[in-house]
Amino acid sequence: QVQLVESGGGLVQAGGSLRLSCAASGRIFSSAAMDWFRQVPGKAREFVAGITWSEGRTRYADSAKDRFTVSRENAKNTLYLQMNSLKPEDTAVYYCALRRVGVLVYQYWGQGTQVTVSS
């Protein structure tokens, strides 16, 4: 079993930065990938960024490219999302999720952390 706990959300002004963390308890298998999603009320959850756990290969949604950076610290079992140049439309609950590389079914989800960007 793996538990994922996000932290680092909060209120920030437009143009500001936040760094989200996702701490994983339990063993993360080497073929894992961890992704960040976000969701606003009434809309579907959307992919933001992801990284493979062993190789560190990254991918981003167009909305996150050039502003967000996903990284991981394997020794701490922690995933990060550095968000810069934040915009009001980035306001959402951000979730981390764990899956196996090559499989688009997520085995574990965190509880989410709220990010609010004021204009």
N, C-alpha and C positions, 0 to 999 in steps of 0.2 A: 504494500500500500504506500502511496505517496500523497502527502498533503502539501498544498500550495497556499502560501499566504502572501498576499500583496501588501505593500505599504508605499508611502511616499506621495500619495495624492494630497490635494489641497486646493486652495484658492490662490490664483496668481493672475496678475494683470497681463493683458495682451502684450506679446513681445518677450515675456519672461520665460523662465525655464523651470522644469521639474525633473527629478529623476525618480522613477518608479523602481521598486525592487519586488522580486518574487522569490521568496525563500522556500525551498523544497525540503521536506523531511522525508526520510526513507531513501532507498537506493534508486538512483536514476540510471537506467540501463544505457549502455553505450550507443545504442541505435536510436536514441531519443532525439526529438526536436521539441523546442519550446517556443510558443508563439504568444504574442500579445494581441488581444482583441479589445474592442470598445463597443459600448452600446449606449444609446440615448433612448429615453422612453418612447415607445411607439414605433421604434425602428429595429431592424434586424441587427444582430451583433455583426460587426465587421472586422475583418483582419487588418492589423496594423503593421506588424513586423514579426519576424521569426528567425530562429537560429538553430542550427544542428548542434547537439551537445558536444560531440567529440571533435568534429572538424571546424566548428565555428562558421559554417557557411550561413550567410544572412540573406534575407529577402524582405522587401518592403512594399507596402501599398503605395500607390502614387501620392497619396495625401501625406505620407510620412517621409518620402524621399527628401534628402537634403536638409531635413529639420530634426529627424529622430534618429537615434542610434541604438541598436539592440546589441547587447553583449552578455556574456556570462562569465561567472567565476566558478569554475568547476570545483575547486577545493572547498568553497563555501556553499556549493549547491544552490547558487543564487543567480537569478536572471535579472537583467536590468533593462530599463528603457529610458535613455536620456532624451528628453524632449526640449528642444529649443525653439525660439521664435513662435511661441504658442499663440494660437488664434482662438477667438470665441467658439468657432466651430469644432475645436478640439475638445470642448466640454463633453464629458461622457463618464460612464463608469468603465474603468479599464480592468481587464481580466488577463491572467496568464493561464496557459493551458499546455498540457503535455501530451504528446503523441509519439508514435514510432515513425521514423523516417520512412516516407513512401506510403504512409497510411493516413488518410484524412479523417480519421475517427479519433477524437480526443478522449483519452482515458481518464484524465484528471483535469479539474478546473479549480481555480482559486475563487475566493468569495467576492473579489472585486475591490477596487479603490476608486473613490470619486475624484475626478479632476474637473475643476471649474475655472474657466478663463474669462475674466471680466474685460469688457471693452473700455 
